[in-house]
């Protein structure tokens, strides 16, 4: 019976005359006993340890930029903005609030009833509405109220609606900001909101009002899925969570599945641009990619607004 052969030893990359079976866990180069430095997992060579130390001193993020010193601060700020807007809407009439009408997303304007604020005239145009004694025109994006594509993501009335959105935002936000950094995390949130609004503009009833941070929440779910896939994490749990939320979006009454789908796709796409950017031109690739996506979403919104006008 032949004896099993040991794998060949390699010369240390710094001391070629010293055979070794140990390789750096970071770069893979052979390292001898004098060159190996204990790391969190295995051993690293002096150059990789020095590189890691520089990155730590510079506080460099995994996907570029700088790490957030307090990744909870941004999410808390977003939550605070939502709560302030929500309180303002409740104090001014809830669903009948002029503030709500100004902030919620409506692709095209509609003619509301003065006597019955919960009712509206679906077939009345602006000229007819303004000539009616009971008519009150509620402007939409097609009337030039383009800010609604952003402000709608911070607009809530129902306590359960805002509660669920802010709870999800709290659980998803800090962990993603810790990975992406503050600037890139905000880019994911902003583009998810725009993606949700673009989908609502094209797929929803033009006279319907859409509000809530659900587009951002679904964008963060998409971002989390991309990051988990990138690092070979447990994607199945995220897919199950996403599937349940999407199913509820289509089954539940009065839920904007359009905004959820738009936010999900935009959040996943922008995160893919961030996570898979080539290392040698990472920042430029990310900035150009995110800017191009923002332009595409804005063009879609403007084109649809012009059609509805």
N, C-alpha and C positions, 0 to 999 in steps of 0.2 A: 504494500500500500504506500503510495507516495505521500510525502508530508506536505501539508498546505503551505503555499508560499506567502510570505509576508509582502504587503504592497511596497513598492520601491520608495525609498526615502528621497527627499529633494533637498537641495542646498538652500539655506536661508537666503532670502533676497538681499540681505545686507552682509551676510557672512557666508559666501558660497561654499566654503570648505567645511561647514558644519551641517551635517545631514539632519533632517527633521521630518516628522510626520504631521506637524501642526500647521494649520493655515489660518490666516487672518479671517475672522468672521465677516469682515466688511468688504475687503477687496480680494480675498482669496489667495494672497501671496504666501509662500512658505516662510515661517518665522521660527527662529531658534529660541532657546530658553532665555537668552539675554534680551531678545527683542520682543517677546510676547508680553503683552500687558493685559491683565485681567479686565474684562468688560462685563456688562450685565449678562450677556450670553457668550460664553466661550472667551477667546482671546483676540486681541487686535494688535496690529502693527503700530509702531510709533507715529507714522504719518497719518494713519486714520484716526488715531486718538487726538493728534494735534488738530486735524480738520474738524473733528467733532467738537473740540474745545472752542475753536474759533466760531463755529456756528452757534454754540451755546452762548458764548459771550455776546455775539451779535443778535441773539434771540431770533434766529432765522426760522421761519415757518416751514412746514413740510412741503408745501406747494408754493413757496416764495413769500415775500413780504416778511413782516415781523409778527411774532406771536402776541396775542392779546394778554396783557397782564391780568386783566379781570374779564374773562369771557362771559361772565354773567351780566355785565353792565349794559351791553348793547341790547340783549333780550329784555332786561328790565326796563330800559328806555322805551322799546317798542311796546311793551305791555302798558307802560304808563300813558303813552300817547293814545292807545286804544281806549283806556279807561276814561281819560279826560274827555275824549270825543263822545264816548258813550254817555257819560253823565250830562254833557252839554245837550245831547239830543233828547234825553229823558226829561230834562228841565224845560225844554222848549216844545214838548208835545209828542215825543215818541215818533211813531210812524207818520204822524201828521205834522211833524216839525219841519219848518222851512230849512233848517240846518241839515236835516236828513235828506231832503230833496236836493239840496245843493251838493252834498258829498257823495251820496250813493250813485252808482253807475247806471245810467239809462242811455242806451245807444241813440235813440231818437226821443224827442220830447213828446209829451202827451198832454191832453186837456183834462185837467182835474175839475171836480165839482166843488164850488165854494160852499154850498149848503151841506153836502155830504163829502167830507174830505176823503173818506175811504173809497169813493167811487170816482170813475173817470169816463170820458166819452172817447171810446177807442177809434172812432172814425172821423173825429173832428181835427182838422189841421190847425195850425197856429192862427191863421187869419180868422177862421170861423170861430175858434175858441175865444179869441180876444173880443169878438163881436157879441158873444153870448153873455147874458146877464149872470148866468151861473158858472161861466167858464173861467178857469185859472190855468194858464199855460205853465207847465213844468218843463223847463229846458233840459236837454240832454247833451251828449257829446256832439251830436250833429248840429246843435245850435251854437257850438263854440265853447261849451263847458268841458274842455279837454282835461281839466284837473281831476275830473271824476274817475279817470282810469287809474289814478294813484290814490286819491282820498278814499275811494270805496273800500280799499284794503284795510282802512282804519275805522270803518263805520259799522256800528252794531246797534241794535235796539233790544232784541230779546236777550235775557240774562243767560239762558242756557247756551245760546249761540256764542256769545262772547266768552262765557266760561270755558266751554270746550276748546275754542280756538286758542285762548291764552294758556290753558293747561298744556296743550300740545306744543305751543310755541316755547313754553318754559322747558319742557323735557327735551326738545330737539335743538333749540337754539344754542345754548352754551357749549354743548359737546361739539357741534359743527363749527362754531367759531373758534374753538380751541384747535381744531384741525386746519381750518381754512385761513384763519386770521380775520381781523375785524373788517378790513376793506373788502375782501373777497366774500365774506359772509353777507355783508350788506348788499353786495352785487347780486348774490343769489336771491336774497329777499326781494330786492327791487325788480329784477328781471322776472321773477316768479309772479309778482303782482302784475307786471305788464303783460306777461303771457296769459294770465287769467283774464285780464280785461280784453285782450285781443280776441280770445276765444268767445267771450261773452258777446262782444261786438258782432261777430260773424254768425254765431250759432244760436243765440238766444232771441226771444221775442223782442223786437226793437223797442217796445213800450214797457218792458219789464224793468224793475229796479233790482239791482244786485248789490249786495254789500257783504262785508266780512273779510277776515284775514285768512279764510280757508285756502285761497290761492297760494299764499305764502307758506302755509302749513304743508300743503301738498308738494310745493316746490322743495321744502326742506326734506320731506320724505323721499322725493326723487334724488336729492343730493346725498342723503344718507345711503341710499341704495347704490349709487355710483361709487362712493367712497368704500363701502363694504366690499363691493366687487373688485375694486382696485387693489385692496390689501388682502384679498382672499378671505374675507370675513364671512360670517353667517348671514347669507343673503336671504335664506328661506324665511326667517322670522320677519324680515322687513317686507318680503313679498306677501306674506300672510296678512300682516297689518295693513299693507297697502290695498290688498284685495278686499278686505273687510270694509275699509273706508270707501273704496270705489263702489262696492255693491250698495252700501247705504246711500251713496250719492245718487244712484239711479232709482233706488226704491223709495227713499224718503220724499215726502211731499215738500215742495217749496225750496228744494236744495238745488243750487246751481252746479250741475255736473259739468257744465261747460267750463266754468271757472276752475273747478278742481282739475280737470284734464289739462287745461291750458297751463295752470301753475305747475303741475307735475312735470309736463314735458319741458317747460322752460327751465325749471330748477335742475332737472337731470342734465339737460344740454349744457347749461352754463357751468355746472360742476364738472362735467366731462372735459370741457375746455380748460378748466383749472387743473384738474388732476392729471390729465394726459398731455399737458403741454411739454414740448421737448425741453430738457434741462438747459441746453446751451442758449436757448432764446425764450426762456419761460415767460418772463414778464411781458415782453413784446407780444408773444403769441396770445397770452391771456387778455391783454388790453385790447388788441385788435379783434380777437374773437368775441369778447363781451360787447365791445362797441358795435360790431357788425350785427350781433343778435339784437341789441337795443334798437338799432336803426330799422331792422326788418320788422320788429314788433310795432314800432311807431308808425311805419309806413302802412302796415296792415290796418292799424286803428284809423289813420287819417283817410285812407282810401274808402273804408267802410263808412266813416262819418260823411264823406262827400257823397256817397251813394244815397245814404239815408236823407241827406239834406235836400 
